[in-house]
Amino acid sequence: MMKVVTGTLVALALVAGPALAQTTTPTTKPTTAAATGDAAVAAKFKAADKNGNGSLDGAELDAYKADLAKIDTDKDGKISLAEFTAASKSGVVK
């Protein structure tokens, strides 16, 4: 019985050893123009979001009223960060 248990443990160690030895590379933030552009868009959105609720609504929309139909893709009457970013990438928001 002891030989079976020992043999099983040795087999598991041999099989699991390589899997445990694998390492992953650390994820780093890209320093590309796209990443810095996204940061600039997020900063512009944050500055426009005066009440800090995470969306542009009410008086915050005044600057974007002319293009609201193009920006507000889910038609909820507000501009989310995702909508703002997409509109910036497509050139609607400058």
Secondary structure, DSSP 8 states (H G I E B T S, - for coil): -HHHHHHHHHHHHHHHHHHHH----------SHHHHHHHHHHHHHHHH-TT-SSEE-GGGGGGGGGGHHHH-TT-SSSEEHHHHHHHHHHTS--
